[in-house]
Amino acid sequence: MTPALAMAHALAAVRSERPVDFVHVVRDIENLTHWDELQQATVQLRRSRLHLYVTGPRPEDTAMGHNPGRPDGTRITGILTDPASTEVHLCGPAPFVTDMRAAVQAAGVPASSIRYDVFYSPRTVDITPRPAPHAGPFQVTYKSSGVTAKWGPESGTLLELAESQGLTLPASCRAGACGTCAATVHGRTAYLVDPLVEPRDGQVLLCCSVPTADLVVDES
């Protein structure tokens, strides 16, 4: 989603008239992030289309018209209106990228027109969500913004708490995988999900951490 957003914003900034299709695959709707932002960006792209595929088994995830499963060769062929002159940008786990490269080439896209970025996890961690170890309440101060808020389990992560106070902090994956939300924290924290990217000493990933005592977040 992150590179797709960057491309959508860049195209919207120049009011591009190029036809563009955004194809996104997600496990379930609960793991769907930044879709609203992508929709808003593509409003300015007159010749854009969005395609959302949900691979999870829950029927309610496809109740609003989303496509079930992964896009296969037939679906890819249906999306590509002019394969010979189409540029394809792929991002995802290695097996997904391999399958999609084969599908778009079979549909007629030249190999030289395919760009790809394999997403991988730098380390193996337990991604099972955990409850907050302490109920608080704790006082959290966002130093640069001068905002102080009370945290409780219902507040979610330190990133979600900041957003509930009207703050906009850097964040992309919201799953501890990209490191965008890393910030220096003075105080004790705990992770609800072990981060895939380990931040530098003294920093934590706000998207998956909660306080275990009063603390100060230096979000600058």
N, C-alpha and C positions, 0 to 999 in steps of 0.2 A: 504493500500500500504506500509506503513512504516514497519510493521513486515515482510511482504513478501520480501522487499528489504534486510532486515537484514538477513533473511534466505538464500536468493540468494547469497549474498556476502560471508556468512559463508560456504556454500556448494562449491562455486567457489574457495575459498581460499584453500580448501583441494582437489580440483579436484574430487569431488564426482562423482561416477558412478551410484548413486541411480536414478531411474526414478522419476521425480518430475513434477507436473503440477501446474502452477500458474493460478488461475481463478480470474479475477478481474471484478467487476461490477461498472459501473459509469453512472451518469445521462446523461451526454453528453460529447462530445470530449473536450469542453472548460474547463470542470472540471477534465480532465485527467492529473494527475501530476506524474512525475517520471517514466512514462512508458518507455521512452528511456533508462533511467538508468537501469531499470529492464531487458530490452532487451539486453543491453550490458553485464550485469552480467551473464545472462543465456547463452551467446555465449560460455562460458567456460564449460557449463554443457551439455555434449553430449546427455544426455537422458532427457532433459527438454522440456516442451511444454508450450506455453502461450495461454490463452483463454481470450478474452476481450468481455464483454457483455455491451451493451449500452441500458439503459432503456428509454431514452428520445424519444419524438415523431418525431424528425427531420430525414427525410430520408437520408440526407447527412452524418449523423453520422455513418451510416452503409454502406456507399458507398464503403469503402475500405476493405470490408470483415469482419468487426466486427459483432458479433452476436447480434441480436436485443432482447431486453427484459432480464429478469433474467434467469439464468440457472434453468430449472425445473428438475424433477426427471428423465425424459428420457435423458436429456443432461448430467446430473451427471453420470448416469449409463454408458453413452457412453465414458465419460472421465476416469472412474475408470476401469483399466485393471485387477487389482487383489484386490478387495475390502477387502477380509479377512485379508490381510497383509499390508494394507494401513494406514498410519497415516494422519489424517485430521486436519488442523489448520484453524479455522474460526475467522474472525474479522469483526465487523460491528455493525449496530444498532440491538437492541434486536430482533425485528420481523424477520430481515434477518437471524440472527444467529439461531433462532428457526426453521425457514423454512429449512435452509440448513442442520441443524443437522438431522431433520426428513428425508430429502432427501437422505443423505449419509448413514444413518442407514437403510433405506428401500432398498438401493442399496447393502447392505451387509457389511458395515463397522461396526465393533464392537463399542459399546458405549465407551468402555475403550480406544479406539484409537482415540477419537475425543477430541481435545483441542479447547477452544474458549475464545475469549476476546471481551466482549460486549463494543462497542463504544457508549458513551453517552455525551451529552452536560452538563457541570456543571451548566450552568445557561441559562435562556431563554433570547435571544437577537434578535434584528432586523438584519437579514442577507441580507437585500436588499442593493445592492451596491449603494454607493453615489458618486457623483463627488467630486473632491478636492475642498475645500471651498475657496482657494486662488490660483491664477494662478502663483504667484511668478514673476520672478525667485528668488529662494532662494539658498544660499550657504550651502552645507552640507559637513561637515568634518568627516571622519571616523578616529577617534583618533588613535587607535592602528596601523592602516595601513598607516597613514599619507597621505591619499588620500582625496582630496577636489574636489567636483563636483557641477555643477549647476543643480538644480532641477527645472523642469517645469511639468505641468500636463501630458505631453507625456512621462515623465520619469517613470511613474508608482509609485510603493511604494518605501519606503526606502530600502527594500530588493532588489527590481529590479534595483534601481539606483546603489546600490553597485555592483551587478552582471554585470551591463553594464560597470563598471570600472575595471572589471577583478577580483573582490574580491569574495571569496567563504565563505559565512557566514553560520552558523548552521541554518537549516530550514528543515521542514518535510512536514506538511500538506498544508502550504501556504494559509490557510484559517482562521487563528486565533483560531484554535481548540486545538493545542498541546502545545504551549508555548515554542517550541524549539528556535524560533528566538528572544526571549525577550532580550532586550539590554537597557542599561542606556542611556538616551538621555538628553542632556542639551539644552533646547529650547522648543518651542511649536510645537505640532503635532496635527493631527486629524486623526480619523479612517475612512476609506472608507467603512468598514464593522465592526460592533461591534464585538469585540473578544468574543469567547465562553469561553476562559480561561483568567481571569483577571490577568495581571502581577503584580509584586510587585511595591510598590511606587517608582517612579522615573524611572521605566522601561516602554517600550512600545513594542508591537509586530511589528517588522519591516515588516512582510509580508502583513500587511493590513493598514499601517499608512503612512502618508505623512507629510511633514513639512508645517507649516503656518508662519514660520519666519526662518531666518538663524539659524542653530543649529549644535551641535556636537554629534556624535554617538560614544559612548564608547563600541565598539563591542568585547572587551576582555572578 
